[in-house]
């Protein structure tokens, strides 16, 4: 075979009327460059859409009701704020083996304060009676007022530190000064209510204790007086017998012990002197009576003073909040711009897809 025959390509016969078909490869992927081009073509429409959504966001950001939150941190009250109450409580106890400590009184006071501060009814009463709520509720119907009241109640938070007895208060309002003022008034109002309850109980307990002591002292005096009258009666009876038997002088010798039936042996002179002496001398009441009298005098001299009483102590007093909770204007404007960009780009993509399909 010659070289020409070896390099000659092998030809296939061509069938008359047949033309080979080549199908273009499918590509379902989105061409990012093409999308950018389409968006650029519609740039004025996209910019308009961004401006529109940003304008809507700006209207909301600059007209929405603001919210500021004031906070405070409280702990168990110090001794000087409950000293008067503790003194009264100790006087009521008297002399006991294990007197109540100041720490126990402080814990009870603080527990009552926190319990009332977290009460829905207490917070609802305070909010509904505040000038802040009355101003916001002007012109609203009853249902709107109820919704507003629940919203304001939800803005007050009371949380406990899990590792200590410390509690945190937070309360929100439309201005920093209103938030601070409301929180201060609420804490002071709860403290005033708790102090009033505790000191009213203290006054009532002191009154009852004084009456009990008075009754005990009266009973002791009555018994002592009856004993003296019985003794005088016995002496007078013995005197009568001595007069009838004409015993002028003692008819006994030594230290003979006499009972009531043999007192006449002392003679008229001794018996007359004894009768006069017993009637004039003060009653013999014993140490227990004077201990009761001492308690009564201490309670009577004690002055209940709830002026400085506090069921808590501030670790952080309510201060004007620095940062606003809402609305966050910059965040809202940024979100509005991004939302306009996303929506406009999506619409451009949809429009381009429909156009291609047609």
Secondary structure as GFF3:
##gff-version 3
##sequence-region A 1 358
A	DSSP	alpha_helix	3	7	.	.	.	ID=ss1
A	DSSP	alpha_helix	32	41	.	.	.	ID=ss2
A	DSSP	alpha_helix	43	63	.	.	.	ID=ss3
A	DSSP	beta_strand	67	75	.	.	.	ID=ss4
A	DSSP	three_ten_helix	79	81	.	.	.	ID=ss5
A	DSSP	alpha_helix	83	93	.	.	.	ID=ss6
A	DSSP	alpha_helix	102	117	.	.	.	ID=ss7
A	DSSP	alpha_helix	120	129	.	.	.	ID=ss8
A	DSSP	alpha_helix	131	136	.	.	.	ID=ss9
A	DSSP	alpha_helix	142	154	.	.	.	ID=ss10
A	DSSP	beta_strand	157	160	.	.	.	ID=ss11
A	DSSP	beta_strand	167	173	.	.	.	ID=ss12
A	DSSP	alpha_helix	176	244	.	.	.	ID=ss13
A	DSSP	three_ten_helix	260	266	.	.	.	ID=ss14
A	DSSP	alpha_helix	268	280	.	.	.	ID=ss15
A	DSSP	alpha_helix	287	301	.	.	.	ID=ss16
A	DSSP	beta_strand	313	316	.	.	.	ID=ss17
A	DSSP	beta_strand	324	326	.	.	.	ID=ss18
A	DSSP	alpha_helix	329	357	.	.	.	ID=ss19
###
